[in-house]
Amino acid sequence: MPDLANLLVKADLCFKNKDYGNAARLYMQLLKESPKEVTSIKPKLAGLFWNYGNILCHEGKGEPAIKYIKEAIKLYKEMDMPYKIFMATRRLGHAEGMLGNHDESIRIYNSLVKDFKKIMSKIGTDHPKGFNKTLEYAKIIYYLSISWAKKANWHKARFYTALAKRYFKKIGDLDYYNSCIYGEGISLIELGKCEQAMKTLTECRAFFKGRDKKRVAFIDEYVSECLYKFKKYDEAISIIDGAIKVFTANKIERSRPYFLKGKNYEKLDEPQKAYNEYSIAIKIVENKRSELEDMEFRTTFFAEKMDIYNHAILNRIKLDKIEEAYDLVQRAKSRCFNEIMEGDVVTLASMPVNGIQVLIDSKSAVVEYYCIGKELVIFLITKTSFNFIMVPYKKEDIIETPANLNEFIKCFDKESLTWYIVKISDLIFGPVEAKLNGTKKIIFIPHLALHHIPFALLVDNNGNKIIEKYEIINLPSPRLLKILKARSFNEKTNCLIVADPTGDLIYSDKEAEYIKDILPDSEVIFGKSAAREVVLELIPDYSILHFACHLGIDKENPILSHMCMSKSYIEVRDILKEKLCANMVVLGGCESALGKVVPGDEITCFARAFLRAGANSVIVTLWEIDDESTAEFMKEFYGRIYKQKESRSEALRNTQLDFISKGFEPYHWAAFQLVGG
């Protein structure tokens, strides 16, 4: 038994010296060893978590700050300390916003505003001397304005800024009042009112000058934006340089001033200088991002920084440095997915063009898309060539097309469907068609809404479906070519078939029967036997996994998307925890390819989850599919792979062509996509 009194002295000393890591460890040990001391140790431990979370916030380390603040809130709730709960919850909103989780920070602040009177009545007089309820309320409104600004909702940001400003003026808090003026200046810039913004920023700059150098540097970032709009590029660069000196002296790493400086050099027709600044900005972004452990935090943090990559990519294209542009495209796209595929290597390098060429044969071509501004950039890689094409497009042409296609497919509107197919084909396939001579297989790497395009429906310049000439594979990233090649897979033909767990898919038993006839080693789990725990226990042992079940797609929180088992679900996050050696996974459920795509091209869906878990390839669907025709489709598809010995891409193509020849509408065959090897 350790000397508890001595342990407590050590813990208190660590806390006093701000050695929070060791203090937390010792306090936790004390709680474990001596439960009787809870009443004296819990407040210290909560205070430690609260102080450390605050310090981490000030240091810009949002992820660990969230962890410690949540622990503090938990302890404060156990001790029923409403004042501490209120302060820590508000700080939690700030920490979430630091990582780009602005919806969550807005939710937190709104809940505090909504329940403010109730919270204050609970606090009563149990607060430090000088606690001002109006001031604390105004701060919530002020932080809410910042969160709306971060979401680029400038009208709401300006509304809450004006509201907070009135409160601060009434109280006489000039620091916060002028901070609101600063926020108003930012909103005015984004709303295109730069002259008004310049006056506003100049006013608050005069207040903070001589008081707070760091605040002046932040203001100068936005002053430089006004100067940029006024075409005073040299003056803007000079202002930014001053801000960078202050940030450097205070060890503040910010990507934005370098990005702004690069934009000004572009306007001065000094593209190489501009790129140098963009490179510094990108390095800061990637360094900061590498410090984040949670993939969700990396995604939201990265989504805000896409403008930097986009400017750098266009800069490289302008200087005809296309391979460098392609390198940046890869670094900007699907980075979280690449990291988890590589075992969380946050310093992940992109794939060089010659590295991709080594991995493909002479009959294959990689076609990768990148949507940037009003341009669609298409990179085409074959065994011996590398080309790029820039195509002007309207954003809505791509964003709206998947939904419109699905609607016309489902209601069998042939005329509208044909028009849309020609339109999207001209945009995304027409520009590369002439360069595909000798190609038999196309590996499409989509971007943003293009992930939801049924590539099998595309047509060539003569109006013929491209699957008449090409096999089609979809990949999230070219890096997957290397990863899958290095993996070892179970080459057996033992198949686990999960069929109709919910008891309402009439033809799923027929589908299972067809597959078992082709693969006699199959095990079928049917109906109520398909419980979540049973399926999760079995899937690591099979080389082929076939799911004939309903799927629920949560487009807002896709990690909660699920396959319906009997009385339970298997969610995307469950699959991410598995270790599989499956050569093929077939997801016959509705819309199994779908997921929410965020800036940075991160999309959490079943296909990527199974690839992450170890699968070689995944067959998914883009829309709700017909139960009866799917059974026939799978019979043909499996027969071609395991009886006629066709590759998966070849079998998918030939099955789709067979359905076309039999007169089936696209609804029955075009939804199926092969993702992976």
JOKAPE-V933776 format. One record per residue. N is the residue number from 0. RES is the residue in three letters. SS is DSSP state (~ for helix, > for strand, _ for the rest). PSI is psi in whole degrees, 0 to 359 (999 if undefined). Layout:
N;RES;SS;PSI + N;RES;SS;PSI
This chain:
0;MET;_;122 + 1;PRO;_;158 + 2;ASP;_;101 + 3;LEU;~;323 + 4;ALA;~;317 + 5;ASN;~;323 + 6;LEU;~;319 + 7;LEU;~;320 + 8;VAL;~;316 + 9;LYS;~;316 + 10;ALA;~;315 + 11;ASP;~;322 + 12;LEU;~;317 + 13;CYS;~;318 + 14;PHE;~;316 + 15;LYS;~;323 + 16;ASN;_;9 + 17;LYS;_;27 + 18;ASP;_;73 + 19;TYR;~;328 + 20;GLY;~;309 + 21;ASN;~;324 + 22;ALA;~;315 + 23;ALA;~;316 + 24;ARG;~;316 + 25;LEU;~;319 + 26;TYR;~;319 + 27;MET;~;320 + 28;GLN;~;319 + 29;LEU;~;318 + 30;LEU;~;321 + 31;LYS;~;316 + 32;GLU;~;328 + 33;SER;_;79 + 34;PRO;~;335 + 35;LYS;~;335 + 36;GLU;~;8 + 37;VAL;~;316 + 38;THR;~;331 + 39;SER;~;331 + 40;ILE;~;322 + 41;LYS;~;312 + 42;PRO;~;324 + 43;LYS;~;317 + 44;LEU;~;318 + 45;ALA;~;317 + 46;GLY;~;322 + 47;LEU;~;309 + 48;PHE;~;319 + 49;TRP;~;311 + 50;ASN;~;316 + 51;TYR;~;319 + 52;GLY;~;319 + 53;ASN;~;313 + 54;ILE;~;316 + 55;LEU;~;323 + 56;CYS;~;313 + 57;HIS;~;332 + 58;GLU;_;359 + 59;GLY;_;18 + 60;LYS;_;79 + 61;GLY;~;321 + 62;GLU;~;306 + 63;PRO;~;331 + 64;ALA;~;315 + 65;ILE;~;316 + 66;LYS;~;311 + 67;TYR;~;323 + 68;ILE;~;320 + 69;LYS;~;321 + 70;GLU;~;320 + 71;ALA;~;314 + 72;ILE;~;318 + 73;LYS;~;313 + 74;LEU;~;320 + 75;TYR;~;324 + 76;LYS;~;320 + 77;GLU;~;327 + 78;MET;_;2 + 79;ASP;_;63 + 80;MET;_;83 + 81;PRO;~;324 + 82;TYR;~;313 + 83;LYS;~;321 + 84;ILE;~;315 + 85;PHE;~;310 + 86;MET;~;318 + 87;ALA;~;323 + 88;THR;~;318 + 89;ARG;~;319 + 90;ARG;~;326 + 91;LEU;~;319 + 92;GLY;~;320 + 93;HIS;~;315 + 94;ALA;~;320 + 95;GLU;~;318 + 96;GLY;~;326 + 97;MET;~;329 + 98;LEU;_;7 + 99;GLY;_;6 + 100;ASN;_;64 + 101;HIS;~;328 + 102;ASP;~;319 + 103;GLU;~;319 + 104;SER;~;321 + 105;ILE;~;319 + 106;ARG;~;316 + 107;ILE;~;311 + 108;TYR;~;319 + 109;ASN;~;321 + 110;SER;~;324 + 111;LEU;~;320 + 112;VAL;~;313 + 113;LYS;~;318 + 114;ASP;_;16 + 115;PHE;~;313 + 116;LYS;~;318 + 117;LYS;~;318 + 118;ILE;~;316 + 119;MET;~;325 + 120;SER;~;327 + 121;LYS;~;319 + 122;ILE;~;319 + 123;GLY;_;240 + 124;THR;_;6 + 125;ASP;_;70 + 126;HIS;_;162 + 127;PRO;_;159 + 128;LYS;_;137 + 129;GLY;_;359 + 130;PHE;_;124 + 131;ASN;_;112 + 132;LYS;~;320 + 133;THR;~;319 + 134;LEU;~;315 + 135;GLU;~;323 + 136;TYR;~;316 + 137;ALA;~;323 + 138;LYS;~;320 + 139;ILE;~;314 + 140;ILE;~;320 + 141;TYR;~;313 + 142;TYR;~;327 + 143;LEU;~;321 + 144;SER;~;322 + 145;ILE;~;317 + 146;SER;~;319 + 147;TRP;~;325 + 148;ALA;~;319 + 149;LYS;~;334 + 150;LYS;_;5 + 151;ALA;_;26 + 152;ASN;_;85 + 153;TRP;~;332 + 154;HIS;~;317 + 155;LYS;~;321 + 156;ALA;~;315 + 157;ARG;~;323 + 158;PHE;~;311 + 159;TYR;~;328 + 160;THR;~;314 + 161;ALA;~;321 + 162;LEU;~;313 + 163;ALA;~;321 + 164;LYS;~;320 + 165;ARG;~;318 + 166;TYR;~;314 + 167;PHE;~;324 + 168;LYS;~;319 + 169;LYS;~;320 + 170;ILE;~;329 + 171;GLY;_;22 + 172;ASP;_;96 + 173;LEU;~;329 + 174;ASP;~;307 + 175;TYR;~;325 + 176;TYR;~;313 + 177;ASN;~;333 + 178;SER;~;324 + 179;CYS;~;321 + 180;ILE;~;319 + 181;TYR;~;313 + 182;GLY;~;322 + 183;GLU;~;321 + 184;GLY;~;319 + 185;ILE;~;314 + 186;SER;~;320 + 187;LEU;~;321 + 188;ILE;~;310 + 189;GLU;~;336 + 190;LEU;_;6 + 191;GLY;_;15 + 192;LYS;_;67 + 193;CYS;~;325 + 194;GLU;~;317 + 195;GLN;~;321 + 196;ALA;~;318 + 197;MET;~;318 + 198;LYS;~;317 + 199;THR;~;313 + 200;LEU;~;322 + 201;THR;~;322 + 202;GLU;~;310 + 203;CYS;~;332 + 204;ARG;~;319 + 205;ALA;~;324 + 206;PHE;~;316 + 207;PHE;~;344 + 208;LYS;_;129 + 209;GLY;_;348 + 210;ARG;_;319 + 211;ASP;_;95 + 212;LYS;~;321 + 213;LYS;~;317 + 214;ARG;~;320 + 215;VAL;~;321 + 216;ALA;~;319 + 217;PHE;~;318 + 218;ILE;~;320 + 219;ASP;~;332 + 220;GLU;~;314 + 221;TYR;~;331 + 222;VAL;~;319 + 223;SER;~;328 + 224;GLU;~;320 + 225;CYS;~;315 + 226;LEU;~;323 + 227;TYR;~;316 + 228;LYS;~;330 + 229;PHE;_;3 + 230;LYS;_;27 + 231;LYS;_;71 + 232;TYR;~;318 + 233;ASP;~;318 + 234;GLU;~;321 + 235;ALA;~;316 + 236;ILE;~;319 + 237;SER;~;316 + 238;ILE;~;316 + 239;ILE;~;319 + 240;ASP;~;320 + 241;GLY;~;318 + 242;ALA;~;319 + 243;ILE;~;321 + 244;LYS;~;317 + 245;VAL;~;315 + 246;PHE;~;317 + 247;THR;~;316 + 248;ALA;~;329 + 249;ASN;_;12 + 250;LYS;_;40 + 251;ILE;_;119 + 252;GLU;_;114 + 253;ARG;_;132 + 254;SER;_;331 + 255;ARG;~;314 + 256;PRO;~;324 + 257;TYR;~;322 + 258;PHE;~;314 + 259;LEU;~;320 + 260;LYS;~;318 + 261;GLY;~;318 + 262;LYS;~;321 + 263;ASN;~;321 + 264;TYR;~;325 + 265;GLU;~;316 + 266;LYS;~;334 + 267;LEU;_;8 + 268;ASP;_;43 + 269;GLU;_;72 + 270;PRO;~;326 + 271;GLN;~;320 + 272;LYS;~;320 + 273;ALA;~;315 + 274;TYR;~;323 + 275;ASN;~;319 + 276;GLU;~;318 + 277;TYR;~;321 + 278;SER;~;319 + 279;ILE;~;316 + 280;ALA;~;316 + 281;ILE;~;320 + 282;LYS;~;317 + 283;ILE;~;315 + 284;VAL;~;312 + 285;GLU;~;326 + 286;ASN;~;315 + 287;LYS;~;319 + 288;ARG;~;325 + 289;SER;~;340 + 290;GLU;_;345 + 291;LEU;_;130 + 292;GLU;_;323 + 293;ASP;_;128 + 294;MET;~;324 + 295;GLU;~;319 + 296;PHE;~;321 + 297;ARG;~;319 + 298;THR;~;310 + 299;THR;~;322 + 300;PHE;~;316 + 301;PHE;~;327 + 302;ALA;~;328 + 303;GLU;_;344 + 304;LYS;_;9 + 305;MET;~;331 + 306;ASP;~;323 + 307;ILE;~;312 + 308;TYR;~;317 + 309;ASN;~;317 + 310;HIS;~;320 + 311;ALA;~;321 + 312;ILE;~;312 + 313;LEU;~;326 + 314;ASN;~;314 + 315;ARG;~;322 + 316;ILE;~;318 + 317;LYS;~;323 + 318;LEU;_;12 + 319;ASP;_;31 + 320;LYS;_;72 + 321;ILE;~;322 + 322;GLU;~;325 + 323;GLU;~;322 + 324;ALA;~;318 + 325;TYR;~;323 + 326;ASP;~;315 + 327;LEU;~;323 + 328;VAL;~;314 + 329;GLN;~;323 + 330;ARG;~;334 + 331;ALA;~;339 + 332;LYS;_;139 + 333;SER;_;36 + 334;ARG;~;318 + 335;CYS;~;317 + 336;PHE;~;314 + 337;ASN;~;320 + 338;GLU;~;315 + 339;ILE;~;332 + 340;MET;~;330 + 341;GLU;_;15 + 342;GLY;_;34 + 343;ASP;_;39 + 344;VAL;_;102 + 345;VAL;_;347 + 346;THR;_;27 + 347;LEU;_;130 + 348;ALA;_;157 + 349;SER;_;169 + 350;MET;_;122 + 351;PRO;_;157 + 352;VAL;~;315 + 353;ASN;~;333 + 354;GLY;~;324 + 355;ILE;~;319 + 356;GLN;~;327 + 357;VAL;~;329 + 358;LEU;~;351 + 359;ILE;_;156 + 360;ASP;_;178 + 361;SER;_;347 + 362;LYS;_;3 + 363;SER;>;153 + 364;ALA;>;141 + 365;VAL;>;126 + 366;VAL;>;109 + 367;GLU;>;138 + 368;TYR;>;149 + 369;TYR;>;119 + 370;CYS;>;123 + 371;ILE;>;115 + 372;GLY;_;236 + 373;LYS;_;18 + 374;GLU;>;140 + 375;LEU;>;117 + 376;VAL;>;128 + 377;ILE;>;124 + 378;PHE;>;132 + 379;LEU;>;120 + 380;ILE;>;124 + 381;THR;_;182 + 382;LYS;_;329 + 383;THR;_;4 + 384;SER;_;159 + 385;PHE;>;119 + 386;ASN;>;158 + 387;PHE;>;151 + 388;ILE;>;138 + 389;MET;>;126 + 390;VAL;>;124 + 391;PRO;>;142 + 392;TYR;_;161 + 393;LYS;_;135 + 394;LYS;~;318 + 395;GLU;~;336 + 396;ASP;~;322 + 397;ILE;~;317 + 398;ILE;~;317 + 399;GLU;_;339 + 400;THR;~;313 + 401;PRO;~;315 + 402;ALA;~;319 + 403;ASN;~;318 + 404;LEU;~;313 + 405;ASN;~;319 + 406;GLU;~;314 + 407;PHE;~;327 + 408;ILE;~;314 + 409;LYS;~;330 + 410;CYS;_;11 + 411;PHE;_;41 + 412;ASP;_;87 + 413;LYS;~;317 + 414;GLU;~;310 + 415;SER;~;320 + 416;LEU;~;315 + 417;THR;~;316 + 418;TRP;~;316 + 419;TYR;~;320 + 420;ILE;~;316 + 421;VAL;~;318 + 422;LYS;~;310 + 423;ILE;~;328 + 424;SER;~;318 + 425;ASP;~;326 + 426;LEU;~;312 + 427;ILE;~;342 + 428;PHE;_;323 + 429;GLY;~;316 + 430;PRO;~;338 + 431;VAL;~;351 + 432;GLU;~;315 + 433;ALA;_;341 + 434;LYS;_;9 + 435;LEU;_;20 + 436;ASN;_;130 + 437;GLY;_;356 + 438;THR;_;137 + 439;LYS;_;337 + 440;LYS;>;130 + 441;ILE;>;128 + 442;ILE;>;103 + 443;PHE;>;133 + 444;ILE;>;95 + 445;PRO;_;179 + 446;HIS;_;137 + 447;LEU;~;233 + 448;ALA;~;342 + 449;LEU;~;341 + 450;HIS;~;337 + 451;HIS;~;13 + 452;ILE;_;131 + 453;PRO;_;94 + 454;PHE;~;334 + 455;ALA;~;342 + 456;LEU;~;348 + 457;LEU;_;152 + 458;VAL;>;157 + 459;ASP;_;188 + 460;ASN;_;341 + 461;ASN;_;2 + 462;GLY;_;7 + 463;ASN;_;143 + 464;LYS;>;137 + 465;ILE;~;338 + 466;ILE;~;350 + 467;GLU;~;337 + 468;LYS;_;330 + 469;TYR;_;144 + 470;GLU;>;150 + 471;ILE;>;132 + 472;ILE;>;144 + 473;ASN;>;138 + 474;LEU;_;147 + 475;PRO;_;334 + 476;SER;_;145 + 477;PRO;_;337 + 478;ARG;~;334 + 479;LEU;~;333 + 480;LEU;~;316 + 481;LYS;~;317 + 482;ILE;~;314 + 483;LEU;~;325 + 484;LYS;~;327 + 485;ALA;~;345 + 486;ARG;_;154 + 487;SER;_;138 + 488;PHE;_;156 + 489;ASN;_;112 + 490;GLU;_;3 + 491;LYS;_;170 + 492;THR;_;30 + 493;ASN;_;128 + 494;CYS;>;134 + 495;LEU;>;120 + 496;ILE;>;119 + 497;VAL;>;111 + 498;ALA;>;128 + 499;ASP;_;56 + 500;PRO;_;334 + 501;THR;_;355 + 502;GLY;_;20 + 503;ASP;_;12 + 504;LEU;_;96 + 505;ILE;_;322 + 506;TYR;_;4 + 507;SER;~;330 + 508;ASP;~;323 + 509;LYS;~;319 + 510;GLU;~;314 + 511;ALA;~;320 + 512;GLU;~;316 + 513;TYR;~;313 + 514;ILE;~;319 + 515;LYS;~;328 + 516;ASP;~;322 + 517;ILE;~;322 + 518;LEU;_;88 + 519;PRO;_;337 + 520;ASP;_;6 + 521;SER;_;147 + 522;GLU;>;128 + 523;VAL;>;125 + 524;ILE;>;113 + 525;PHE;>;143 + 526;GLY;~;230 + 527;LYS;~;341 + 528;SER;~;340 + 529;ALA;_;68 + 530;ALA;_;152 + 531;ARG;~;309 + 532;GLU;~;321 + 533;VAL;~;312 + 534;VAL;~;314 + 535;LEU;~;328 + 536;GLU;~;328 + 537;LEU;~;328 + 538;ILE;~;333 + 539;PRO;~;344 + 540;ASP;~;356 + 541;TYR;_;147 + 542;SER;_;341 + 543;ILE;>;129 + 544;LEU;>;125 + 545;HIS;>;122 + 546;PHE;>;114 + 547;ALA;>;85 + 548;CYS;_;171 + 549;HIS;_;149 + 550;LEU;>;144 + 551;GLY;>;118 + 552;ILE;_;117 + 553;ASP;_;99 + 554;LYS;_;336 + 555;GLU;_;324 + 556;ASN;_;73 + 557;PRO;~;340 + 558;ILE;~;344 + 559;LEU;~;0 + 560;SER;_;148 + 561;HIS;>;154 + 562;MET;>;134 + 563;CYS;>;114 + 564;MET;>;185 + 565;SER;_;115 + 566;LYS;_;19 + 567;SER;>;179 + 568;TYR;>;153 + 569;ILE;>;117 + 570;GLU;>;164 + 571;VAL;~;318 + 572;ARG;~;334 + 573;ASP;~;317 + 574;ILE;~;322 + 575;LEU;~;338 + 576;LYS;_;349 + 577;GLU;_;160 + 578;LYS;_;106 + 579;LEU;_;161 + 580;CYS;_;30 + 581;ALA;_;133 + 582;ASN;_;329 + 583;MET;>;138 + 584;VAL;>;130 + 585;VAL;>;121 + 586;LEU;>;95 + 587;GLY;_;4 + 588;GLY;_;170 + 589;CYS;_;134 + 590;GLU;_;36 + 591;SER;_;348 + 592;ALA;_;347 + 593;LEU;_;154 + 594;GLY;_;164 + 595;LYS;_;125 + 596;VAL;>;126 + 597;VAL;>;164 + 598;PRO;_;138 + 599;GLY;_;357 + 600;ASP;_;28 + 601;GLU;>;129 + 602;ILE;>;120 + 603;THR;_;114 + 604;CYS;_;174 + 605;PHE;~;322 + 606;ALA;~;309 + 607;ARG;~;327 + 608;ALA;~;315 + 609;PHE;~;322 + 610;LEU;~;317 + 611;ARG;~;322 + 612;ALA;~;348 + 613;GLY;_;359 + 614;ALA;_;152 + 615;ASN;_;321 + 616;SER;>;154 + 617;VAL;>;130 + 618;ILE;>;123 + 619;VAL;>;171 + 620;THR;>;150 + 621;LEU;_;345 + 622;TRP;_;174 + 623;GLU;_;125 + 624;ILE;_;160 + 625;ASP;_;130 + 626;ASP;~;314 + 627;GLU;~;311 + 628;SER;~;332 + 629;THR;~;321 + 630;ALA;~;316 + 631;GLU;~;321 + 632;PHE;~;315 + 633;MET;~;325 + 634;LYS;~;313 + 635;GLU;~;314 + 636;PHE;~;310 + 637;TYR;~;321 + 638;GLY;~;319 + 639;ARG;~;322 + 640;ILE;~;310 + 641;TYR;~;349 + 642;LYS;_;314 + 643;GLN;_;357 + 644;LYS;_;36 + 645;GLU;_;155 + 646;SER;_;165 + 647;ARG;~;318 + 648;SER;~;323 + 649;GLU;~;318 + 650;ALA;~;320 + 651;LEU;~;314 + 652;ARG;~;311 + 653;ASN;~;326 + 654;THR;~;318 + 655;GLN;~;318 + 656;LEU;~;322 + 657;ASP;~;319 + 658;PHE;~;323 + 659;ILE;~;315 + 660;SER;~;334 + 661;LYS;_;0 + 662;GLY;_;11 + 663;PHE;_;141 + 664;GLU;_;157 + 665;PRO;~;330 + 666;TYR;~;325 + 667;HIS;~;341 + 668;TRP;~;336 + 669;ALA;_;349 + 670;ALA;_;337 + 671;PHE;>;131 + 672;GLN;>;145 + 673;LEU;>;120 + 674;VAL;>;121 + 675;GLY;>;209 + 676;GLY;_;999
